[in-house]
């Protein structure tokens, strides 16, 4: 079983604005950065309730026919999902991974701030792929929270950080 994170952050480390908006990310994902290849390798996506509520507001379901597991301890109305395969689960990351592995899932994509932080603290992430977007937003939802349950260093087996370069973006000139 491989458990991966593939996420975009501002240069100052935020994955969303304080209200959850992602408007600082390039429309359509910006330049090619490997997401299409990555998502093609994924069997299931694990997200938290806040991420689920955010993507429900999108014009189209962003995960296609990939199995999506929404983590929440409270009941969730899944009837609003248009065309997706969605279920709810609860429990610690190791239990979620074990249950999905028992169903034949080989590659899990974990998304959403609190969910990513929980899986990192549990030591359940093997691959961490971070794309930095060349913008500072000043405040928001941090990718990494405090490391409380596993003091010290948390290591991923595979780690990659890349930076999207602005394309024809005159506002990204630090010399002006």
C-alpha positions, 0 to 999 in steps of 0.5 A: 500500500502506498499513501501519497499527498499531492498538494499545492502551497503558497510560498509561505506554506498555506494550502488555502486562505483562512476561509478555505478559498483556493483562488491563489492557485493557477486556474486549471492547475497551471503548467504541467506538474505531474498531477495527471500522471499521479491521479491516474495511479491512484485507486482511492482518495481520502479527504476530510469533511471540510475538503468534501464540502469545498469540492461539492461547491465546484461546478463539476465533481473533480475526482471523476470516477475515483473512489472517494472516502470522506472522513468524518465522525458525524453523518454526511449527506452524500446525495449531493455528489454528482457522478462520483463514488463516495463513501464515509469512514471514520477512525485513525489513519492506520485503520482507514489504510488497513480497511482500504487495503483489505478491499484491494486498494493499492494507492491512496491519495490523501488530501485536505489540511487536517486529514494530511496532518493526521496521516503525517502524524500517524506516520502513514504517508510514504510519498509527499509531493508539494508544488509551491505556487509563486505567491505569498498569501500571508495567512491561511490553512497551513500544510503542516500543523504542530507535530504533537503525537509524534515529537521529533522528525516525521519522514516520508519515504519519497519527497518532492518539492517543485515550484510552478513558474509564472507564465506571462505573468508580469505581476510576478516581477520582484524587481518592480 
